[in-house]
Amino acid sequence: MKIYTRAYLTENLGDDLFIKILIDRYKKHQFYSISRGFKNYTKGNLKVYSNPILFDIIEEFKLEKYLSNKCDLAISIGGSMYMENEKYIKDYSFGKNKYYVLGSNFGPYKTQGYYNKVYDFFKNAEDVCFREEYSYNLFKDLPNVRYASDIVFNLDIKDVKNTNRKKAIFSIISCADKIGIQHQNDYENKIIELIKFLKEKQYEICLMSFCKWEKDEETIKSISKKCKEEGIEDIEHYYYRGKIEEALDVIGDSSIMIGSRFHANIIALLLGKPIIPVIYSEKTKNVLNDMNLDVKIIDIKEIKDFDVATLTDRDLNFKHDMSDAIKNAEKQFEKLDLVLN
């Protein structure tokens, strides 16, 4: 089959893993998508049109329906794909084609109008599988709505170089990009406190960007500059630029994840690492609660008040049994398998 795929293709590690898992699972089918100028996605059974001007035209004139209808069916795959934009309510429909929604959460949203628009979109889907119970509960009256563990728990990790090296990976975000510039300085300063805390415990430190487009790298450079000013040396950097296997090996070669990125925490859990989530939205907390994980969470909106000294040896070393989550994640593809397998 020819499958039109709506995804977030901006060299973001978490979303790139969604696409990798999808096209690897259904190798006999051909996938098509569009990207805002990111050119390295086309390979194997995936064709991505990556012209930024074409992307803007498609967005402006709603030509995605035209592209979708040229295929046999459509898939929306991604995490935070359904967040309300105060400037406009996006038309998510795929035209006449049958479509599936996988791996998403809903919100944040503010208006009933936005909820109603997305409700109608979900109502007409062949299948909607969320990744957390909160979103499911908002739409559970629809018979085609389900939820299962995050799609990334389906990732095949047998080739990842997984060690237990005493290294802490910090996945870094731009607060200005995610929740507001007013949190940026407090966030950077607390990350530096955490770096000092872990260095005193003899951890190596690596600051990791998951997405240049969302300004992760800018924040890393700012933190690194402050570290040098305070005499903190030997800070490694890793900037993800589309090399998935390389990025997974970087995370594998560590013993703990301090994760501001949602999927930094998911990947670390999949690889058997302890995590300290540094959250900017409720989606991470919701997913952790669904899995009944007892972890210490640092909320960026209240990060100035977090006392780093409260982190215990258990927080730094406790490894979670993710076998149930991994098994449950298979259900994300339960309905699509009936069509594509």
C-alpha positions in Angstrom: 0.0 0.0 0.0 0.9 3.7 -0.4 0.5 5.4 3.0 0.5 9.1 3.6 2.1 9.9 7.0 1.6 13.0 9.1 4.6 13.3 11.4 6.9 15.8 13.1 10.0 15.6 10.8 12.5 18.2 12.2 15.3 15.9 13.3 13.9 15.5 16.7 15.1 12.2 18.1 11.9 11.1 19.8 9.8 11.7 16.7 12.4 10.2 14.4 12.1 7.0 16.4 8.4 7.0 15.8 9.0 7.0 12.1 11.8 4.4 12.3 9.6 2.0 14.2 6.7 2.5 11.8 8.6 2.0 8.5 10.6 -0.9 10.0 7.4 -2.7 11.1 5.8 -2.4 7.7 8.6 -2.8 5.3 6.4 -4.1 2.4 4.5 -0.8 2.2 5.6 2.6 0.9 5.3 5.7 3.2 5.1 9.4 2.0 5.3 12.5 4.1 6.3 16.2 4.0 9.0 18.1 6.0 9.9 21.7 6.4 13.3 21.5 4.6 14.9 18.6 6.5 16.4 16.5 3.7 17.7 13.3 5.2 14.5 11.3 5.8 14.0 9.7 2.4 15.3 6.2 2.5 14.1 2.6 2.0 10.3 2.6 2.1 10.0 6.3 3.1 9.8 9.2 0.7 9.7 12.7 2.3 9.1 15.9 0.3 11.4 18.4 2.1 10.9 21.7 0.4 10.1 24.5 2.9 8.2 26.6 0.4 6.1 23.6 -0.6 5.5 22.9 3.1 4.2 26.4 3.6 1.9 26.2 0.5 0.5 22.8 1.7 -0.2 24.3 5.1 -1.7 27.5 3.8 -4.0 25.9 1.1 -4.7 22.6 3.0 -3.2 20.5 0.2 -2.4 17.8 2.7 -5.8 16.3 1.9 -4.9 16.1 -1.8 -1.6 14.3 -1.0 -3.4 12.0 1.4 -6.1 11.1 -1.1 -3.4 10.0 -3.6 -2.5 7.2 -1.2 -4.4 4.2 0.1 -4.7 5.3 3.7 -3.3 7.9 6.1 -1.5 7.8 9.5 -0.9 10.5 12.1 2.0 9.4 14.3 3.6 11.6 16.9 3.4 12.7 20.5 2.1 16.2 21.1 0.4 16.6 17.8 -2.9 18.0 19.2 -2.1 21.1 21.2 -4.3 24.2 20.9 -2.8 27.1 19.1 -4.3 30.4 20.3 -3.9 32.0 16.8 -5.9 29.4 14.8 -7.6 26.0 15.0 -5.9 23.7 12.6 -7.8 21.5 10.2 -6.5 18.0 10.9 -8.7 16.1 8.5 -7.2 13.9 5.8 -9.9 14.2 3.2 -11.8 11.1 2.0 -9.1 8.6 3.1 -9.3 6.2 6.0 -6.9 7.3 8.7 -5.3 6.1 12.0 -4.0 8.1 14.9 -1.1 6.6 16.8 1.1 7.4 19.8 -0.4 10.9 20.7 -1.5 12.8 23.7 -4.2 15.5 23.6 -3.6 19.0 24.8 -2.9 21.3 26.5 -6.1 23.0 25.3 -8.1 25.9 26.6 -11.3 26.2 24.6 -14.3 23.9 24.0 -14.2 24.8 20.3 -10.8 23.2 19.9 -11.8 20.1 21.8 -14.9 19.8 19.6 -12.9 20.1 16.4 -10.4 17.4 17.5 -13.3 15.3 18.8 -14.8 15.2 15.4 -11.5 14.3 13.8 -10.9 11.4 16.2 -14.5 10.3 15.8 -14.0 9.7 12.1 -10.7 7.8 12.5 -10.4 4.1 12.0 -8.4 3.9 15.3 -7.1 6.3 17.8 -4.5 5.0 20.2 -3.2 7.5 22.8 -0.1 7.0 24.9 -1.6 8.0 28.3 -4.8 7.6 30.2 -5.5 11.3 30.7 -6.1 11.8 26.9 -8.0 8.6 26.7 -10.4 9.7 29.4 -11.2 12.9 27.5 -12.4 10.8 24.5 -13.3 7.5 26.0 -16.9 7.7 24.9 -15.7 7.1 21.3 -15.6 3.4 20.5 -12.5 3.7 18.3 -10.3 5.3 21.1 -7.8 3.3 23.1 -4.5 3.9 24.9 -1.2 1.9 25.2 2.4 2.6 26.3 4.5 5.0 24.2 5.4 3.8 20.8 9.2 4.1 21.5 8.9 1.1 23.9 8.6 -0.9 20.6 12.1 0.0 19.6 14.5 -2.9 18.9 17.5 -2.2 21.2 19.5 -5.3 20.7 22.3 -3.5 18.7 22.5 -0.5 21.2 25.9 -0.5 23.0 24.4 -0.5 26.5 27.0 0.0 29.3 26.8 1.1 32.9 29.5 3.7 32.6 29.3 6.3 35.4 28.1 9.0 33.2 25.1 11.3 33.5 23.2 12.3 30.4 21.4 15.6 30.6 18.8 16.0 27.9 18.4 19.8 27.6 15.5 21.9 26.3 14.9 25.6 25.6 12.4 26.9 28.1 11.8 29.8 25.8 10.7 27.4 23.1 8.6 25.2 25.4 7.0 27.1 28.3 8.3 30.6 28.4 11.5 32.5 28.6 10.8 33.5 32.2 11.9 30.0 33.3 15.1 29.9 31.3 17.6 31.4 33.8 16.3 29.3 36.7 16.3 26.2 34.6 19.9 26.7 33.5 21.1 27.5 37.0 19.5 24.4 38.4 21.0 22.2 35.7 24.4 23.6 36.7 23.6 22.7 40.4 22.8 19.2 39.3 26.0 19.0 37.3 28.1 20.0 40.3 26.2 17.6 42.5 26.9 14.7 40.2 30.5 15.7 39.5 31.1 15.5 43.3 29.9 11.9 43.1 32.4 11.2 40.3 30.0 11.1 37.4 31.1 12.2 33.9 28.6 14.7 32.4 27.2 14.9 28.9 24.7 17.6 27.8 22.5 16.2 25.0 20.4 18.0 22.4 17.5 16.1 20.9 16.5 18.8 18.4 18.4 21.8 17.0 15.2 23.2 15.5 13.7 23.6 19.0 16.8 25.4 20.3 18.2 22.7 22.5 21.7 23.5 21.3 21.4 27.2 22.2 20.6 26.3 25.8 23.5 23.8 25.9 25.9 26.5 24.8 24.5 28.9 27.4 24.9 26.4 30.2 28.4 25.5 29.0 29.4 29.1 29.1 28.2 29.5 32.6 30.0 26.3 33.6 33.3 27.6 32.3 32.7 30.9 34.2 32.3 28.8 37.4 35.4 26.7 36.7 33.4 23.5 35.9 35.5 21.5 33.3 35.1 18.4 31.2 31.5 18.8 30.1 30.8 16.7 27.0 28.2 17.7 24.4 26.2 15.6 22.0 24.0 17.2 19.3 21.6 14.9 17.5 21.6 15.5 13.8 19.6 12.6 12.5 22.0 9.7 13.3 19.6 7.6 15.4 21.9 4.7 16.2 24.7 7.0 17.2 22.4 8.9 19.6 21.1 5.7 21.2 24.7 4.6 21.8 25.4 7.9 23.6 22.5 7.2 25.9 23.4 3.6 26.2 26.9 4.5 27.4 25.7 6.1 30.6 24.3 5.1 34.0 21.6 7.8 34.5 19.4 10.2 32.6 18.4 13.6 33.8 15.7 14.1 31.2 14.0 17.3 30.2 12.9 15.7 26.9 10.0 13.4 27.3 11.6 10.7 25.1 14.9 11.0 26.9 13.2 9.4 29.9 11.4 6.8 27.8 14.6 5.7 26.0 16.6 5.6 29.2 13.9 3.4 30.9 13.9 1.1 27.8 17.7 0.8 28.2 17.4 0.0 31.9 18.7 3.4 33.2 17.6 5.3 36.3 15.9 8.6 35.4 15.4 12.0 37.0 12.7 13.7 34.9 12.8 17.5 34.6 9.4 18.1 33.2 7.9 21.1 31.3 4.4 19.6 30.8 2.0 17.2 32.3 2.5 14.6 29.6 5.6 13.2 31.2 4.0 13.0 34.6 0.9 11.4 33.2 2.9 8.7 31.4 5.0 8.0 34.5 1.9 7.7 36.6 0.3 5.3 34.2 3.3 3.1 34.6 3.3 3.4 38.4 6.9 4.6 38.4 8.1 6.0 41.7 10.6 8.6 40.6 11.6 12.0 41.9 10.2 14.6 39.4 11.6 18.1 39.0 9.0 20.6 37.7 10.6 23.3 35.6 7.9 25.8 36.6 9.0 25.3 40.2 12.6 24.4 39.6 14.1 27.3 41.6 12.7 25.7 44.8 14.0 22.2 44.1 16.7 21.2 46.6 19.3 19.1 44.7 20.6 17.7 48.1 17.3 15.8 48.4 18.4 13.4 45.7 19.3 10.1 47.3 21.4 7.1 46.2 18.2 5.3 45.4 17.1 8.1 43.1 20.4 7.9 41.2 20.5 4.1 41.0 17.0 2.6 41.0 16.2 0.7 37.8 12.6 0.0 36.8 11.1 -3.2 35.4 9.7 -2.0 32.0 8.6 -5.4 30.7 4.9 -4.6 31.1 5.2 -1.3 29.3 7.2 -2.9 26.5 4.6 -5.6 26.1 1.7 -3.1 26.2 3.3 -0.8 23.6 2.7 -3.4 21.0 -1.0 -2.5 21.2 -0.3 0.8 19.6 -0.2 -1.1 16.3 -3.0 -3.5 17.1 -5.6 -2.2 14.6 -3.1 -1.1 11.9 -1.6 -4.6 11.9 -4.9 -5.9 10.7 -4.6 -3.8 7.6 -0.9 -3.7 6.8 0.1 -7.2 8.0 
